Amino acid sequence: MLALGLRERGVAVEVHEQAGELREIGAAVALSANAVRELERLGLGSRLAALGTQPSALSIRRWDDGSSIVRAEMGERYHATFGAPYYGVHRAPLLELLADAVGSEHIVLGHRCVGVEQDADRAELRFENGDRVAADVVVGADGVHSVVRGAIGGDRPPVFSGTVGYRGLVPRGNLPSLPDAMALQFWPGPRRHLLHYSIDGGEIVNFLAVVRVDAWTAEGWMEPCPVQDVIDAFAGWHPAVTEMVGATEEGARWALHDHDPLERWHAGRTVVIGDAAHAMVPHQGQGANQTIEDAATLAHCLAGASAADPGPALEGFVALRRERTARVQAASRRTADLLHIADPAELPERDARFADPYRDLAWIHAHDVRAAVPAH
């Protein structure tokens, strides 16, 4: 996304990717209007529409009997309200779409960054394979465990959120108990919840099941586990939930991490974006969308910036993004707390807070990067 935005503005850019081949990581991604409008501006709207599936509604259901807490129509209403569609998209074709738009000649695979060195005149990336590459500006979009973030100072380890996630893709035909299969649905319950939405034209349902745990002791941030673990975690829930979480062939759980807002996003010629700058738990579905906002904003800030002194442009970018991303991070944490309420006495107040999603989500989904950035 950043590469496309910079090239549109006449800035030469090269992408260095640690993987040896471009492949999906995770199952699907939800793209909300604040990100989709930026992809449309880059000319990707028709291809994205062909890949994406628009939810029929936002639905929140009770964990045990499936009764409706709230249902808000999406589709055309969402598009008209926020100025762009909402899509569920399989990650693999989305990645292919973006890579095709950038062009393979601008993407260097098999280059895992292990360090960044810089002085007043240039920055230099060091890669695990021994290569070194000089650049006027280094942008680290290397995730929650960012190497580039460590090079700018003020780094801190990710914070375990106290929740783990189980993910899966399930053919719609394998979910006979599922009501309203085309909706973006939440099932909140005591200390856990299920989120799901359809992709591939409604033929596949992508789910994320989140469970509170006391600690994470595995060395990595993902570990294989029996599918029975997630089935047991949702024992006694509505049949649609237990069908869905038990329908995968292999089990795994991911530790969900985020960051407290970082003190520094950039130093000299180096800056971080996306999860490297503001990792967030997924309960507002904004990880990818905030990264796209970052990319569109940074492309604007770097257009016309001085190669001799890009610092002011990077400072301007951070000033535009710091407060908003911190607010989204905090909202994502609060959403998990609401979804996981266990005390029945607190449920009426919680349900009342869910009553008007369009009002509550407007500040996120209606955001327009171009309206937020100053004119050059």
C-alpha positions as CSV (number, residue, x, y, z in Angstrom):
1,M,0.0,0.0,0.0
2,L,2.8,2.5,0.9
3,A,4.8,1.5,-2.1
4,L,1.8,2.2,-4.4
5,G,1.1,5.5,-2.7
6,L,4.7,6.7,-3.0
7,R,5.0,5.6,-6.7
8,E,1.8,7.5,-7.5
9,R,3.5,10.6,-6.1
10,G,6.8,10.0,-8.1
11,V,8.8,8.6,-5.2
12,A,11.0,5.5,-6.0
13,V,10.5,2.7,-3.6
14,E,11.7,-0.9,-3.1
15,V,10.0,-3.5,-0.8
16,H,12.2,-5.9,1.1
17,E,10.3,-8.9,2.4
18,Q,11.7,-11.5,4.8
19,A,9.7,-14.4,3.3
20,G,11.2,-16.4,0.4
21,E,7.8,-16.3,-1.3
22,L,4.7,-14.2,-0.9
23,R,2.1,-16.2,0.9
24,E,-0.8,-15.7,3.2
25,I,-0.3,-15.4,7.0
26,G,-3.6,-16.0,8.7
27,A,-6.9,-16.7,7.0
28,A,-8.9,-13.6,6.1
29,V,-9.0,-9.9,6.8
30,A,-11.9,-7.5,7.2
31,L,-11.4,-4.2,5.4
32,S,-13.5,-1.3,6.6
33,A,-14.4,1.9,4.8
34,N,-11.5,3.9,6.2
35,A,-9.1,1.6,4.4
36,V,-11.2,0.6,1.4
37,R,-11.5,4.2,0.3
38,E,-7.7,4.5,0.1
39,L,-7.4,1.3,-1.9
40,E,-10.0,2.6,-4.3
41,R,-8.1,5.9,-4.7
42,L,-5.2,3.8,-5.9
43,G,-7.3,2.2,-8.6
44,L,-7.8,-1.1,-6.9
45,G,-11.5,-0.8,-6.3
46,S,-12.9,-3.0,-9.0
47,R,-10.5,-5.8,-8.3
48,L,-11.1,-5.5,-4.5
49,A,-14.8,-5.7,-5.1
50,A,-14.4,-8.9,-7.1
51,L,-12.4,-10.5,-4.2
52,G,-14.4,-9.1,-1.3
53,T,-17.7,-10.2,0.3
54,Q,-19.9,-7.5,1.9
55,P,-21.6,-8.6,5.1
56,S,-25.4,-8.3,5.1
57,A,-25.4,-6.9,8.7
58,L,-23.6,-6.4,11.9
59,S,-25.2,-8.9,14.3
60,I,-24.6,-9.5,18.0
61,R,-26.1,-12.6,19.5
62,R,-26.3,-14.1,23.0
63,W,-23.8,-16.9,23.5
64,D,-26.2,-19.5,24.8
65,D,-29.5,-19.3,22.9
66,G,-28.5,-17.2,19.9
67,S,-31.1,-14.5,20.5
68,S,-30.4,-11.2,18.9
69,I,-28.9,-8.3,21.0
70,V,-28.7,-6.0,18.0
71,R,-28.7,-6.2,14.2
72,A,-27.7,-3.3,12.0
73,E,-28.0,-3.6,8.3
74,M,-24.7,-3.2,6.3
75,G,-24.3,-3.6,2.6
76,E,-25.5,-0.5,0.8
77,R,-26.4,1.3,4.1
78,Y,-22.8,0.9,5.4
79,H,-21.4,2.2,2.0
80,A,-23.8,5.2,1.9
81,T,-23.0,6.1,5.6
82,F,-19.2,5.8,5.5
83,G,-18.4,6.4,1.9
84,A,-16.9,3.0,0.9
85,P,-17.8,-0.6,1.3
86,Y,-16.9,-3.1,4.0
87,Y,-15.3,-6.3,2.7
88,G,-14.3,-9.7,4.1
89,V,-11.4,-10.9,2.0
90,H,-9.2,-14.0,1.9
91,R,-5.6,-12.9,2.6
92,A,-4.0,-14.8,-0.2
93,P,-5.8,-13.1,-3.2
94,L,-5.5,-9.8,-1.4
95,L,-1.8,-10.2,-1.1
96,E,-1.6,-11.2,-4.8
97,L,-3.6,-8.1,-5.8
98,L,-1.3,-5.8,-3.9
99,A,1.9,-7.5,-5.2
100,D,0.7,-7.4,-8.8
101,A,0.0,-3.7,-8.4
102,V,3.5,-3.0,-7.0
103,G,5.2,-5.2,-9.6
104,S,7.6,-8.1,-8.8
105,E,10.6,-6.0,-10.0
106,H,10.0,-3.7,-7.0
107,I,9.8,-6.6,-4.4
108,V,12.9,-8.3,-3.1
109,L,12.1,-11.6,-1.3
110,G,14.2,-13.6,1.1
111,H,15.6,-10.5,2.9
112,R,15.1,-10.5,6.7
113,C,16.2,-7.3,8.2
114,V,18.5,-7.7,11.2
115,G,19.5,-4.1,11.8
116,V,19.4,-0.5,10.6
117,E,22.3,1.9,10.7
118,Q,22.0,5.6,9.8
119,D,23.8,8.9,9.8
120,A,23.0,12.4,8.6
121,D,23.4,11.4,4.9
122,R,21.7,8.0,4.6
123,A,20.3,4.9,6.2
124,E,21.5,1.4,5.6
125,L,19.6,-1.9,6.2
126,R,21.5,-5.1,7.1
127,F,19.9,-8.4,6.2
128,E,20.3,-11.9,7.5
129,N,21.8,-13.1,4.2
130,G,24.6,-10.5,4.4
131,D,23.2,-8.0,2.0
132,R,23.2,-4.3,2.8
133,V,21.0,-1.7,1.1
134,A,21.2,2.1,1.4
135,A,18.1,4.3,1.4
136,D,17.1,7.9,1.9
137,V,14.2,6.7,4.2
138,V,13.6,3.3,5.9
139,V,10.0,2.4,6.7
140,G,9.7,-0.6,9.0
141,A,6.4,-2.4,8.6
142,D,7.8,-5.5,10.2
143,G,5.1,-6.2,12.8
144,V,4.7,-6.5,16.6
145,H,8.2,-7.9,17.0
146,S,9.8,-5.3,14.8
147,V,13.6,-5.2,14.3
148,V,13.3,-1.7,12.8
149,R,11.6,-0.4,15.9
150,G,14.6,-1.4,18.0
151,A,16.8,0.7,15.7
152,I,15.0,4.0,16.6
153,G,15.2,3.7,20.4
154,G,12.4,3.6,22.9
155,D,11.6,-0.1,22.0
156,R,9.5,-2.1,24.4
157,P,8.3,-5.7,24.4
158,P,4.7,-6.5,23.3
159,V,2.2,-6.8,26.1
160,F,0.2,-10.1,26.4
161,S,-3.5,-9.2,26.5
162,G,-4.6,-12.1,28.6
163,T,-6.5,-13.6,25.7
164,V,-5.7,-16.2,23.1
165,G,-7.3,-16.6,19.7
166,Y,-8.3,-19.7,17.7
167,R,-8.8,-19.1,13.9
168,G,-10.4,-21.1,11.2
169,L,-12.1,-21.2,7.8
170,V,-15.2,-23.3,7.5
171,P,-17.4,-24.1,4.5
172,R,-20.8,-22.6,5.0
173,G,-22.4,-25.9,4.2
174,N,-20.8,-27.4,7.3
175,L,-22.7,-25.0,9.6
176,P,-26.3,-26.0,9.5
177,S,-27.1,-24.3,12.9
178,L,-25.7,-20.9,11.9
179,P,-28.3,-18.1,11.7
180,D,-27.7,-15.2,9.2
181,A,-24.5,-16.7,7.7
182,M,-23.8,-13.6,5.6
183,A,-23.7,-11.3,8.7
184,L,-20.6,-10.0,10.5
185,Q,-21.5,-11.6,13.8
186,F,-20.3,-11.4,17.4
187,W,-21.3,-13.9,20.1
188,P,-20.2,-12.4,23.4
189,G,-20.1,-14.5,26.5
190,P,-18.4,-15.0,29.9
191,R,-14.6,-14.5,29.4
192,R,-14.7,-15.4,25.7
193,H,-16.4,-14.5,22.4
194,L,-16.7,-15.6,18.8
195,L,-16.5,-13.4,15.8
196,H,-17.1,-14.5,12.2
197,Y,-17.9,-13.2,8.7
198,S,-18.1,-14.7,5.3
199,I,-15.6,-14.6,2.4
200,D,-15.4,-16.1,-1.1
201,G,-18.9,-14.9,-1.9
202,G,-20.4,-16.4,1.2
203,E,-19.1,-19.9,0.6
204,I,-16.6,-19.8,3.4
205,V,-16.9,-18.5,7.0
206,N,-13.8,-17.0,8.7
207,F,-13.9,-17.1,12.5
208,L,-11.8,-15.9,15.4
209,A,-12.7,-17.4,18.8
210,V,-11.1,-15.5,21.7
211,V,-10.7,-16.9,25.2
212,R,-9.3,-15.3,28.4
213,V,-6.4,-17.2,30.0
214,D,-4.3,-16.6,33.1
215,A,-0.9,-16.6,31.3
216,W,0.9,-17.5,28.1
217,T,3.9,-19.7,28.7
218,A,4.8,-20.9,25.2
219,E,8.1,-19.6,23.7
220,G,6.5,-18.3,20.5
221,W,3.3,-16.4,19.9
222,M,1.5,-19.4,18.4
223,E,1.3,-23.0,19.4
224,P,-0.4,-26.1,18.0
225,C,-3.2,-27.5,20.1
226,P,-5.9,-30.1,19.8
227,V,-9.1,-28.9,18.2
228,Q,-10.8,-30.3,21.3
229,D,-9.3,-27.4,23.4
230,V,-11.5,-24.8,21.7
231,I,-14.5,-27.1,21.7
232,D,-14.1,-27.5,25.4
233,A,-13.7,-23.7,25.9
234,F,-17.1,-23.1,24.3
235,A,-18.9,-26.1,25.8
236,G,-22.6,-25.2,26.4
237,W,-22.7,-22.5,23.9
238,H,-25.2,-22.2,21.0
239,P,-24.8,-25.1,18.5
240,A,-23.8,-22.7,15.7
241,V,-20.7,-21.7,17.8
242,T,-19.7,-25.3,18.8
243,E,-20.1,-26.4,15.2
244,M,-17.9,-23.6,13.9
245,V,-15.0,-23.9,16.4
246,G,-15.0,-27.6,16.1
247,A,-14.9,-27.7,12.3
248,T,-11.2,-27.2,11.7
249,E,-8.9,-30.2,11.0
250,E,-5.9,-28.8,12.9
251,G,-5.9,-26.7,16.0
252,A,-3.7,-23.8,17.0
253,R,-3.9,-20.8,19.3
254,W,-2.3,-17.4,19.1
255,A,-1.4,-15.2,22.0
256,L,-2.9,-11.8,21.4
257,H,-0.5,-9.0,22.1
258,D,-0.6,-5.2,21.8
259,H,1.6,-2.3,22.8
260,D,1.1,0.6,25.1
261,P,1.5,3.7,22.8
262,L,5.1,4.1,21.9
263,E,7.1,7.2,22.8
264,R,9.0,7.1,19.5
265,W,8.0,6.1,16.0
266,H,10.9,7.5,14.2
267,A,14.5,8.6,14.5
268,G,16.6,10.3,11.8
269,R,15.7,8.6,8.5
270,T,13.8,5.7,9.9
271,V,10.2,5.3,10.8
272,V,7.8,2.4,11.8
273,I,4.2,1.9,10.7
274,G,1.4,-0.6,11.4
275,D,1.9,-3.2,14.1
276,A,5.5,-2.1,14.5
277,A,4.2,1.3,15.7
278,H,0.9,0.5,17.3
279,A,0.1,-3.2,17.7
280,M,-3.5,-3.7,18.8
281,V,-5.7,-6.5,19.8
282,P,-8.2,-7.4,17.0
283,H,-11.5,-6.7,18.7
284,Q,-12.2,-3.6,16.6
285,G,-10.9,-5.3,13.4
286,Q,-8.5,-2.4,12.8
287,G,-5.0,-3.8,12.6
288,A,-4.8,-3.9,8.8
289,N,-7.1,-0.9,8.4
290,Q,-4.9,1.3,10.6
291,T,-1.9,0.2,8.7
292,I,-3.4,1.2,5.4
293,E,-4.3,4.6,7.0
294,D,-0.6,4.9,8.1
295,A,0.6,4.1,4.6
296,A,-1.7,6.6,2.9
297,T,-0.7,9.3,5.4
298,L,3.0,8.6,5.1
299,A,2.9,8.6,1.3
300,H,1.3,12.1,1.5
301,C,3.9,13.3,4.0
302,L,6.9,12.0,2.0
303,A,5.7,13.5,-1.3
304,G,8.0,16.4,-2.0
305,A,10.0,15.8,1.1
306,S,13.7,16.5,1.0
307,A,16.0,13.5,0.5
308,A,18.7,15.4,2.3
309,D,16.4,16.0,5.4
310,P,13.3,13.8,5.5
311,G,13.0,14.3,9.3
312,P,10.3,17.0,9.2
313,A,8.1,14.8,6.9
314,L,8.4,11.9,9.3
315,E,7.7,14.1,12.3
316,G,4.6,15.3,10.5
317,F,3.5,11.8,9.8
318,V,3.8,10.8,13.5
319,A,2.0,13.9,14.6
320,L,-0.9,13.0,12.4
321,R,-1.2,9.4,13.4
322,R,-0.1,9.0,17.1
323,E,-3.3,10.2,18.8
324,R,-5.7,8.4,16.5
325,T,-4.0,5.0,16.7
326,A,-3.7,5.2,20.4
327,R,-7.4,5.8,20.6
328,V,-8.1,2.8,18.4
329,Q,-5.8,0.7,20.5
330,A,-7.7,1.7,23.7
331,A,-11.1,1.0,22.0
332,S,-9.9,-2.4,21.0
333,R,-9.0,-3.3,24.6
334,R,-12.3,-1.9,25.9
335,T,-14.3,-3.9,23.3
336,A,-12.8,-7.2,24.7
337,D,-13.9,-6.2,28.2
338,L,-17.4,-5.6,27.0
339,L,-17.6,-8.8,25.0
340,H,-16.4,-10.9,28.0
341,I,-18.6,-9.6,30.8
342,A,-19.6,-12.5,33.1
343,D,-21.8,-10.8,35.6
344,P,-25.5,-11.1,34.5
345,A,-26.3,-7.9,36.4
346,E,-24.0,-5.9,34.0
347,L,-25.5,-7.2,30.8
348,P,-28.4,-4.8,30.4
349,E,-26.0,-1.8,30.5
350,R,-23.6,-3.6,28.1
351,D,-26.4,-4.4,25.6
352,A,-27.5,-0.8,25.7
353,R,-24.0,0.2,24.7
354,F,-24.2,-2.1,21.7
355,A,-27.5,-0.6,20.6
356,D,-26.3,1.9,17.9
357,P,-23.2,0.6,16.1
358,Y,-23.3,3.2,13.4
359,R,-23.0,6.0,16.0
360,D,-20.3,4.2,18.0
361,L,-18.2,3.2,15.0
362,A,-18.4,6.4,12.9
363,W,-15.2,8.0,14.3
364,I,-13.2,4.9,13.1
365,H,-15.0,3.9,9.8
366,A,-15.8,7.4,8.5
367,H,-12.2,8.6,8.8
368,D,-10.8,10.0,5.6
369,V,-7.0,10.4,5.5
370,R,-7.1,13.1,2.9
371,A,-9.4,15.2,5.1
372,A,-7.0,14.7,8.0
373,V,-3.7,15.7,6.3
374,P,-2.8,19.3,5.6
375,A,-2.5,20.4,2.0
376,H,1.0,20.8,0.6
